[in-house]
């Protein structure tokens, strides 16, 4: 039976849905005071007359975050204080910044405003995830590509949607059907949500397009979403709930922060006697928080040193044991 296992340290919590040794899905949460599920106190800063929609600015648990709220009561005027439930944390994207999204959370919130249980709080807390499992997921997110028999799936996050592009050999029908398992894996491993566009090869026969639609429906049958049928150009659009940035989004738009966390995790798992030497790009070093170094030295019992190399790629950071 599949079960969630999760570990946390160095600014993030990682979760994997495992069935035996197989990874079925993954989720990544960066510790934040304004994340999905947070109850926040905020002031109404902008609201048009007669509209229930408003922009509020948080005061607690962390001040200064703007939140888009669609359902404020009529008496919540500009300047008044309200309680909100955060449903989606703020997200940085290329060329723009998405505000957090929330719902009004009065003294007696409506039943439909109660959030789903956070999967990262379920399952089994472990000291370490299975060897290599998280590394495989992280590698997929870092590379943004997934090979399958006869082709390749390329994943690109854009401000409008996450685009999955299929390329390879064989007939459009054969290539599309071969890509379906890879699409299902990528969506679950990278915790994709929001608008997702899948660019299949153009399939002229309507019956063959329907065959691919049915295969995709079966592959995603246990994943909550809405989906269009494939159009004549091979395009399918999916809409799913979005609460946190996907792993692909994290590594694309915050690569230094993601690589810093991954390096710290590597360092924690490095065994041997001596000091821990971390070698990384200057941007990765800048993203490492002092508290993480203290935590790493406490957990490992080793002195930690950091050296920078501007020639290193962000994801090429290394952790090794050296003499004291």
GICOR-V64334 format. One line per field, one symbol per residue. phi: phi as a letter, one per 40 degrees, with the letter a starting at -180 (. if undefined). burial: 1 if it has 9 or more other C-alpha atoms within 8 Angstrom, else 0. A space follows every 50 residues. Layout:
phi: ???
burial: ???
This chain:
phi: .cacbabaifgabbbbcbbgccccaaabbcdacbbdhccbcabcbaaccg bccabbbcbacacgccbcbcbccccccdgcbbbbbcbaccbcbcgabccc babcbccbccdcccccccccccgbcbcacddgcccccccccccgbbcadg aabbbbcbdcacbbbbbibgcdcccccccddcccccccccfcagcbbbbc ccbcccccccccdccccccbcbbcabaccccccgcbbbbbcbbbdccccd ccbbcccccccccccdccccbhbhccbbbacdccdccccdcccccccccc gbcbbbbbaccccdcccbbacbcc
burial: 00111110011111111110001111111000011111111111101000 01111111101100111111010001010011111111111010001011 11111000100010000001011000001000110011011101110101 11111011001111111000011011111101111111111111111111 10100001110110110010000000000100111111110111111111 11111111111011111101000111111111011011000110111000 011101011001010011111100
